[in-house]
Amino acid sequence: MEKRGLPEVVRLRDARGEKPQNAAGIGLFWYEPEVWALPISPAARVLYAGLCSFLAQGEINRKDLRSTLKDHPDEAIAGAIDELVGNGLLLPVPGGGLPAYEILSARGPEGR
């Protein structure tokens, strides 16, 4: 795997759709528990839930990415981001200078 660092800030946009009744979390800070049943790595599941908790802020910084996946090197966190992209849970948003992603529903397209 190519050695990669994490950006200082990652912009986030919510593309999950309406908050479902079974959402985990409080107020604007929620995620869909369906993520725990998806065929992705545990690190990607935890990262997805962590990214969802930062959606109200519209961004997550490097320190918080590292805190979300404690004891994981930057390369593993970047790999979990790639896994979320590859599984249709994150959609890269081009342009703007800073990396940006839309966070998609863990319930799939029907949940959006």
Phi and psi in radians as a Rosetta constraint file:
Dihedral C 1 N 2 CA 2 C 2 CIRCULARHARMONIC -1.163 0.35
Dihedral N 2 CA 2 C 2 N 3 CIRCULARHARMONIC 2.352 0.35
Dihedral C 2 N 3 CA 3 C 3 CIRCULARHARMONIC -1.254 0.35
Dihedral N 3 CA 3 C 3 N 4 CIRCULARHARMONIC 2.154 0.35
Dihedral C 3 N 4 CA 4 C 4 CIRCULARHARMONIC -2.299 0.35
Dihedral N 4 CA 4 C 4 N 5 CIRCULARHARMONIC 2.488 0.35
Dihedral C 4 N 5 CA 5 C 5 CIRCULARHARMONIC -1.661 0.35
Dihedral N 5 CA 5 C 5 N 6 CIRCULARHARMONIC 2.991 0.35
Dihedral C 5 N 6 CA 6 C 6 CIRCULARHARMONIC -1.730 0.35
Dihedral N 6 CA 6 C 6 N 7 CIRCULARHARMONIC 2.516 0.35
Dihedral C 6 N 7 CA 7 C 7 CIRCULARHARMONIC -1.194 0.35
Dihedral N 7 CA 7 C 7 N 8 CIRCULARHARMONIC 2.756 0.35
Dihedral C 7 N 8 CA 8 C 8 CIRCULARHARMONIC -1.098 0.35
Dihedral N 8 CA 8 C 8 N 9 CIRCULARHARMONIC -0.707 0.35
Dihedral C 8 N 9 CA 9 C 9 CIRCULARHARMONIC -2.447 0.35
Dihedral N 9 CA 9 C 9 N 10 CIRCULARHARMONIC 2.449 0.35
Dihedral C 9 N 10 CA 10 C 10 CIRCULARHARMONIC -2.124 0.35
Dihedral N 10 CA 10 C 10 N 11 CIRCULARHARMONIC 2.172 0.35
Dihedral C 10 N 11 CA 11 C 11 CIRCULARHARMONIC -1.364 0.35
Dihedral N 11 CA 11 C 11 N 12 CIRCULARHARMONIC 2.518 0.35
Dihedral C 11 N 12 CA 12 C 12 CIRCULARHARMONIC -2.259 0.35
Dihedral N 12 CA 12 C 12 N 13 CIRCULARHARMONIC 2.446 0.35
Dihedral C 12 N 13 CA 13 C 13 CIRCULARHARMONIC -2.240 0.35
Dihedral N 13 CA 13 C 13 N 14 CIRCULARHARMONIC 2.484 0.35
Dihedral C 13 N 14 CA 14 C 14 CIRCULARHARMONIC -1.559 0.35
Dihedral N 14 CA 14 C 14 N 15 CIRCULARHARMONIC 2.024 0.35
Dihedral C 14 N 15 CA 15 C 15 CIRCULARHARMONIC -2.168 0.35
Dihedral N 15 CA 15 C 15 N 16 CIRCULARHARMONIC 0.452 0.35
Dihedral C 15 N 16 CA 16 C 16 CIRCULARHARMONIC -1.406 0.35
Dihedral N 16 CA 16 C 16 N 17 CIRCULARHARMONIC -0.330 0.35
Dihedral C 16 N 17 CA 17 C 17 CIRCULARHARMONIC 1.608 0.35
Dihedral N 17 CA 17 C 17 N 18 CIRCULARHARMONIC -2.814 0.35
Dihedral C 17 N 18 CA 18 C 18 CIRCULARHARMONIC -1.168 0.35
Dihedral N 18 CA 18 C 18 N 19 CIRCULARHARMONIC 2.566 0.35
Dihedral C 18 N 19 CA 19 C 19 CIRCULARHARMONIC -1.201 0.35
Dihedral N 19 CA 19 C 19 N 20 CIRCULARHARMONIC 2.131 0.35
Dihedral C 19 N 20 CA 20 C 20 CIRCULARHARMONIC -1.314 0.35
Dihedral N 20 CA 20 C 20 N 21 CIRCULARHARMONIC 2.791 0.35
Dihedral C 20 N 21 CA 21 C 21 CIRCULARHARMONIC -1.119 0.35
Dihedral N 21 CA 21 C 21 N 22 CIRCULARHARMONIC -0.504 0.35
Dihedral C 21 N 22 CA 22 C 22 CIRCULARHARMONIC -1.585 0.35
Dihedral N 22 CA 22 C 22 N 23 CIRCULARHARMONIC 0.218 0.35
Dihedral C 22 N 23 CA 23 C 23 CIRCULARHARMONIC -1.030 0.35
Dihedral N 23 CA 23 C 23 N 24 CIRCULARHARMONIC 2.490 0.35
Dihedral C 23 N 24 CA 24 C 24 CIRCULARHARMONIC -1.661 0.35
Dihedral N 24 CA 24 C 24 N 25 CIRCULARHARMONIC 2.421 0.35
Dihedral C 24 N 25 CA 25 C 25 CIRCULARHARMONIC 2.044 0.35
Dihedral N 25 CA 25 C 25 N 26 CIRCULARHARMONIC -3.052 0.35
Dihedral C 25 N 26 CA 26 C 26 CIRCULARHARMONIC -2.262 0.35
Dihedral N 26 CA 26 C 26 N 27 CIRCULARHARMONIC 2.423 0.35
Dihedral C 26 N 27 CA 27 C 27 CIRCULARHARMONIC 0.972 0.35
Dihedral N 27 CA 27 C 27 N 28 CIRCULARHARMONIC -2.203 0.35
Dihedral C 27 N 28 CA 28 C 28 CIRCULARHARMONIC -1.352 0.35
Dihedral N 28 CA 28 C 28 N 29 CIRCULARHARMONIC -0.190 0.35
Dihedral C 28 N 29 CA 29 C 29 CIRCULARHARMONIC -1.770 0.35
Dihedral N 29 CA 29 C 29 N 30 CIRCULARHARMONIC 1.496 0.35
Dihedral C 29 N 30 CA 30 C 30 CIRCULARHARMONIC -2.469 0.35
Dihedral N 30 CA 30 C 30 N 31 CIRCULARHARMONIC 2.805 0.35
Dihedral C 30 N 31 CA 31 C 31 CIRCULARHARMONIC -2.521 0.35
Dihedral N 31 CA 31 C 31 N 32 CIRCULARHARMONIC 2.884 0.35
Dihedral C 31 N 32 CA 32 C 32 CIRCULARHARMONIC -1.573 0.35
Dihedral N 32 CA 32 C 32 N 33 CIRCULARHARMONIC 2.138 0.35
Dihedral C 32 N 33 CA 33 C 33 CIRCULARHARMONIC -1.122 0.35
Dihedral N 33 CA 33 C 33 N 34 CIRCULARHARMONIC -0.228 0.35
Dihedral C 33 N 34 CA 34 C 34 CIRCULARHARMONIC -1.025 0.35
Dihedral N 34 CA 34 C 34 N 35 CIRCULARHARMONIC -0.354 0.35
Dihedral C 34 N 35 CA 35 C 35 CIRCULARHARMONIC -1.043 0.35
Dihedral N 35 CA 35 C 35 N 36 CIRCULARHARMONIC -0.521 0.35
Dihedral C 35 N 36 CA 36 C 36 CIRCULARHARMONIC -1.243 0.35
Dihedral N 36 CA 36 C 36 N 37 CIRCULARHARMONIC -0.303 0.35
Dihedral C 36 N 37 CA 37 C 37 CIRCULARHARMONIC -1.706 0.35
Dihedral N 37 CA 37 C 37 N 38 CIRCULARHARMONIC -0.070 0.35
Dihedral C 37 N 38 CA 38 C 38 CIRCULARHARMONIC -1.293 0.35
Dihedral N 38 CA 38 C 38 N 39 CIRCULARHARMONIC 2.612 0.35
Dihedral C 38 N 39 CA 39 C 39 CIRCULARHARMONIC -1.415 0.35
Dihedral N 39 CA 39 C 39 N 40 CIRCULARHARMONIC 1.082 0.35
Dihedral C 39 N 40 CA 40 C 40 CIRCULARHARMONIC -2.229 0.35
Dihedral N 40 CA 40 C 40 N 41 CIRCULARHARMONIC 2.921 0.35
Dihedral C 40 N 41 CA 41 C 41 CIRCULARHARMONIC -1.169 0.35
Dihedral N 41 CA 41 C 41 N 42 CIRCULARHARMONIC 2.706 0.35
Dihedral C 41 N 42 CA 42 C 42 CIRCULARHARMONIC -0.987 0.35
Dihedral N 42 CA 42 C 42 N 43 CIRCULARHARMONIC -0.661 0.35
Dihedral C 42 N 43 CA 43 C 43 CIRCULARHARMONIC -1.099 0.35
Dihedral N 43 CA 43 C 43 N 44 CIRCULARHARMONIC -0.721 0.35
Dihedral C 43 N 44 CA 44 C 44 CIRCULARHARMONIC -1.153 0.35
Dihedral N 44 CA 44 C 44 N 45 CIRCULARHARMONIC -0.663 0.35
Dihedral C 44 N 45 CA 45 C 45 CIRCULARHARMONIC -1.078 0.35
Dihedral N 45 CA 45 C 45 N 46 CIRCULARHARMONIC -0.846 0.35
Dihedral C 45 N 46 CA 46 C 46 CIRCULARHARMONIC -1.118 0.35
Dihedral N 46 CA 46 C 46 N 47 CIRCULARHARMONIC -0.733 0.35
Dihedral C 46 N 47 CA 47 C 47 CIRCULARHARMONIC -1.102 0.35
Dihedral N 47 CA 47 C 47 N 48 CIRCULARHARMONIC -0.732 0.35
Dihedral C 47 N 48 CA 48 C 48 CIRCULARHARMONIC -1.008 0.35
Dihedral N 48 CA 48 C 48 N 49 CIRCULARHARMONIC -0.866 0.35
Dihedral C 48 N 49 CA 49 C 49 CIRCULARHARMONIC -1.065 0.35
Dihedral N 49 CA 49 C 49 N 50 CIRCULARHARMONIC -0.705 0.35
Dihedral C 49 N 50 CA 50 C 50 CIRCULARHARMONIC -1.127 0.35
Dihedral N 50 CA 50 C 50 N 51 CIRCULARHARMONIC -0.756 0.35
Dihedral C 50 N 51 CA 51 C 51 CIRCULARHARMONIC -1.083 0.35
Dihedral N 51 CA 51 C 51 N 52 CIRCULARHARMONIC -0.708 0.35
Dihedral C 51 N 52 CA 52 C 52 CIRCULARHARMONIC -1.052 0.35
Dihedral N 52 CA 52 C 52 N 53 CIRCULARHARMONIC -0.592 0.35
Dihedral C 52 N 53 CA 53 C 53 CIRCULARHARMONIC -1.245 0.35
Dihedral N 53 CA 53 C 53 N 54 CIRCULARHARMONIC -0.256 0.35
Dihedral C 53 N 54 CA 54 C 54 CIRCULARHARMONIC -1.793 0.35
Dihedral N 54 CA 54 C 54 N 55 CIRCULARHARMONIC 0.030 0.35
Dihedral C 54 N 55 CA 55 C 55 CIRCULARHARMONIC -1.056 0.35
Dihedral N 55 CA 55 C 55 N 56 CIRCULARHARMONIC -0.671 0.35
Dihedral C 55 N 56 CA 56 C 56 CIRCULARHARMONIC -1.075 0.35
Dihedral N 56 CA 56 C 56 N 57 CIRCULARHARMONIC -0.547 0.35
Dihedral C 56 N 57 CA 57 C 57 CIRCULARHARMONIC -1.378 0.35
Dihedral N 57 CA 57 C 57 N 58 CIRCULARHARMONIC -0.397 0.35
Dihedral C 57 N 58 CA 58 C 58 CIRCULARHARMONIC 1.423 0.35
Dihedral N 58 CA 58 C 58 N 59 CIRCULARHARMONIC 0.076 0.35
Dihedral C 58 N 59 CA 59 C 59 CIRCULARHARMONIC -2.905 0.35
Dihedral N 59 CA 59 C 59 N 60 CIRCULARHARMONIC 2.816 0.35
Dihedral C 59 N 60 CA 60 C 60 CIRCULARHARMONIC -2.341 0.35
Dihedral N 60 CA 60 C 60 N 61 CIRCULARHARMONIC 2.438 0.35
Dihedral C 60 N 61 CA 61 C 61 CIRCULARHARMONIC -1.711 0.35
Dihedral N 61 CA 61 C 61 N 62 CIRCULARHARMONIC 2.959 0.35
Dihedral C 61 N 62 CA 62 C 62 CIRCULARHARMONIC -0.992 0.35
Dihedral N 62 CA 62 C 62 N 63 CIRCULARHARMONIC -0.757 0.35
Dihedral C 62 N 63 CA 63 C 63 CIRCULARHARMONIC -1.038 0.35
Dihedral N 63 CA 63 C 63 N 64 CIRCULARHARMONIC -0.746 0.35
Dihedral C 63 N 64 CA 64 C 64 CIRCULARHARMONIC -1.265 0.35
Dihedral N 64 CA 64 C 64 N 65 CIRCULARHARMONIC -0.579 0.35
Dihedral C 64 N 65 CA 65 C 65 CIRCULARHARMONIC -1.054 0.35
Dihedral N 65 CA 65 C 65 N 66 CIRCULARHARMONIC -0.779 0.35
Dihedral C 65 N 66 CA 66 C 66 CIRCULARHARMONIC -1.155 0.35
Dihedral N 66 CA 66 C 66 N 67 CIRCULARHARMONIC -0.644 0.35
Dihedral C 66 N 67 CA 67 C 67 CIRCULARHARMONIC -1.195 0.35
Dihedral N 67 CA 67 C 67 N 68 CIRCULARHARMONIC -0.558 0.35
Dihedral C 67 N 68 CA 68 C 68 CIRCULARHARMONIC -1.124 0.35
Dihedral N 68 CA 68 C 68 N 69 CIRCULARHARMONIC -0.692 0.35
Dihedral C 68 N 69 CA 69 C 69 CIRCULARHARMONIC -2.085 0.35
Dihedral N 69 CA 69 C 69 N 70 CIRCULARHARMONIC 1.196 0.35
Dihedral C 69 N 70 CA 70 C 70 CIRCULARHARMONIC -0.981 0.35
Dihedral N 70 CA 70 C 70 N 71 CIRCULARHARMONIC 2.583 0.35
Dihedral C 70 N 71 CA 71 C 71 CIRCULARHARMONIC 1.162 0.35
Dihedral N 71 CA 71 C 71 N 72 CIRCULARHARMONIC 0.253 0.35
Dihedral C 71 N 72 CA 72 C 72 CIRCULARHARMONIC -1.932 0.35
Dihedral N 72 CA 72 C 72 N 73 CIRCULARHARMONIC 2.304 0.35
Dihedral C 72 N 73 CA 73 C 73 CIRCULARHARMONIC -1.187 0.35
Dihedral N 73 CA 73 C 73 N 74 CIRCULARHARMONIC 2.815 0.35
Dihedral C 73 N 74 CA 74 C 74 CIRCULARHARMONIC -0.929 0.35
Dihedral N 74 CA 74 C 74 N 75 CIRCULARHARMONIC -0.665 0.35
Dihedral C 74 N 75 CA 75 C 75 CIRCULARHARMONIC -1.100 0.35
Dihedral N 75 CA 75 C 75 N 76 CIRCULARHARMONIC -0.655 0.35
Dihedral C 75 N 76 CA 76 C 76 CIRCULARHARMONIC -1.223 0.35
Dihedral N 76 CA 76 C 76 N 77 CIRCULARHARMONIC -0.641 0.35
Dihedral C 76 N 77 CA 77 C 77 CIRCULARHARMONIC -1.151 0.35
Dihedral N 77 CA 77 C 77 N 78 CIRCULARHARMONIC -0.767 0.35
Dihedral C 77 N 78 CA 78 C 78 CIRCULARHARMONIC -1.075 0.35
Dihedral N 78 CA 78 C 78 N 79 CIRCULARHARMONIC -0.661 0.35
Dihedral C 78 N 79 CA 79 C 79 CIRCULARHARMONIC -1.126 0.35
Dihedral N 79 CA 79 C 79 N 80 CIRCULARHARMONIC -0.660 0.35
Dihedral C 79 N 80 CA 80 C 80 CIRCULARHARMONIC -1.161 0.35
Dihedral N 80 CA 80 C 80 N 81 CIRCULARHARMONIC -0.655 0.35
Dihedral C 80 N 81 CA 81 C 81 CIRCULARHARMONIC -1.071 0.35
Dihedral N 81 CA 81 C 81 N 82 CIRCULARHARMONIC -0.816 0.35
Dihedral C 81 N 82 CA 82 C 82 CIRCULARHARMONIC -1.046 0.35
Dihedral N 82 CA 82 C 82 N 83 CIRCULARHARMONIC -0.690 0.35
Dihedral C 82 N 83 CA 83 C 83 CIRCULARHARMONIC -1.116 0.35
Dihedral N 83 CA 83 C 83 N 84 CIRCULARHARMONIC -0.712 0.35
Dihedral C 83 N 84 CA 84 C 84 CIRCULARHARMONIC -1.130 0.35
Dihedral N 84 CA 84 C 84 N 85 CIRCULARHARMONIC -0.681 0.35
Dihedral C 84 N 85 CA 85 C 85 CIRCULARHARMONIC -1.111 0.35
Dihedral N 85 CA 85 C 85 N 86 CIRCULARHARMONIC -0.836 0.35
Dihedral C 85 N 86 CA 86 C 86 CIRCULARHARMONIC -1.113 0.35
Dihedral N 86 CA 86 C 86 N 87 CIRCULARHARMONIC -0.412 0.35
Dihedral C 86 N 87 CA 87 C 87 CIRCULARHARMONIC -1.784 0.35
Dihedral N 87 CA 87 C 87 N 88 CIRCULARHARMONIC 0.223 0.35
Dihedral C 87 N 88 CA 88 C 88 CIRCULARHARMONIC 1.296 0.35
Dihedral N 88 CA 88 C 88 N 89 CIRCULARHARMONIC 0.410 0.35
Dihedral C 88 N 89 CA 89 C 89 CIRCULARHARMONIC -1.759 0.35
Dihedral N 89 CA 89 C 89 N 90 CIRCULARHARMONIC -0.395 0.35
Dihedral C 89 N 90 CA 90 C 90 CIRCULARHARMONIC -2.204 0.35
Dihedral N 90 CA 90 C 90 N 91 CIRCULARHARMONIC 2.436 0.35
Dihedral C 90 N 91 CA 91 C 91 CIRCULARHARMONIC -2.129 0.35
Dihedral N 91 CA 91 C 91 N 92 CIRCULARHARMONIC 2.010 0.35
Dihedral C 91 N 92 CA 92 C 92 CIRCULARHARMONIC -1.063 0.35
Dihedral N 92 CA 92 C 92 N 93 CIRCULARHARMONIC 2.419 0.35
Dihedral C 92 N 93 CA 93 C 93 CIRCULARHARMONIC -1.872 0.35
Dihedral N 93 CA 93 C 93 N 94 CIRCULARHARMONIC 2.030 0.35
Dihedral C 93 N 94 CA 94 C 94 CIRCULARHARMONIC -1.265 0.35
Dihedral N 94 CA 94 C 94 N 95 CIRCULARHARMONIC 2.729 0.35
Dihedral C 94 N 95 CA 95 C 95 CIRCULARHARMONIC 1.395 0.35
Dihedral N 95 CA 95 C 95 N 96 CIRCULARHARMONIC 3.076 0.35
Dihedral C 95 N 96 CA 96 C 96 CIRCULARHARMONIC 1.584 0.35
Dihedral N 96 CA 96 C 96 N 97 CIRCULARHARMONIC -0.118 0.35
Dihedral C 96 N 97 CA 97 C 97 CIRCULARHARMONIC 1.514 0.35
Dihedral N 97 CA 97 C 97 N 98 CIRCULARHARMONIC -0.991 0.35
Dihedral C 97 N 98 CA 98 C 98 CIRCULARHARMONIC -1.494 0.35
Dihedral N 98 CA 98 C 98 N 99 CIRCULARHARMONIC 2.588 0.35
Dihedral C 98 N 99 CA 99 C 99 CIRCULARHARMONIC -1.060 0.35
Dihedral N 99 CA 99 C 99 N 100 CIRCULARHARMONIC 2.482 0.35
Dihedral C 99 N 100 CA 100 C 100 CIRCULARHARMONIC -2.501 0.35
Dihedral N 100 CA 100 C 100 N 101 CIRCULARHARMONIC 2.528 0.35
Dihedral C 100 N 101 CA 101 C 101 CIRCULARHARMONIC -2.409 0.35
Dihedral N 101 CA 101 C 101 N 102 CIRCULARHARMONIC 2.521 0.35
Dihedral C 101 N 102 CA 102 C 102 CIRCULARHARMONIC -1.606 0.35
Dihedral N 102 CA 102 C 102 N 103 CIRCULARHARMONIC 2.341 0.35
Dihedral C 102 N 103 CA 103 C 103 CIRCULARHARMONIC -1.651 0.35
Dihedral N 103 CA 103 C 103 N 104 CIRCULARHARMONIC 2.137 0.35
Dihedral C 103 N 104 CA 104 C 104 CIRCULARHARMONIC -1.731 0.35
Dihedral N 104 CA 104 C 104 N 105 CIRCULARHARMONIC 2.867 0.35
Dihedral C 104 N 105 CA 105 C 105 CIRCULARHARMONIC -1.152 0.35
Dihedral N 105 CA 105 C 105 N 106 CIRCULARHARMONIC 2.404 0.35
Dihedral C 105 N 106 CA 106 C 106 CIRCULARHARMONIC -1.296 0.35
Dihedral N 106 CA 106 C 106 N 107 CIRCULARHARMONIC -0.199 0.35
Dihedral C 106 N 107 CA 107 C 107 CIRCULARHARMONIC -1.502 0.35
Dihedral N 107 CA 107 C 107 N 108 CIRCULARHARMONIC 0.011 0.35
Dihedral C 107 N 108 CA 108 C 108 CIRCULARHARMONIC 1.515 0.35
Dihedral N 108 CA 108 C 108 N 109 CIRCULARHARMONIC -3.084 0.35
Dihedral C 108 N 109 CA 109 C 109 CIRCULARHARMONIC -1.002 0.35
Dihedral N 109 CA 109 C 109 N 110 CIRCULARHARMONIC -0.564 0.35
Dihedral C 109 N 110 CA 110 C 110 CIRCULARHARMONIC -1.188 0.35
Dihedral N 110 CA 110 C 110 N 111 CIRCULARHARMONIC -0.365 0.35
Dihedral C 110 N 111 CA 111 C 111 CIRCULARHARMONIC -1.539 0.35
Dihedral N 111 CA 111 C 111 N 112 CIRCULARHARMONIC -0.062 0.35
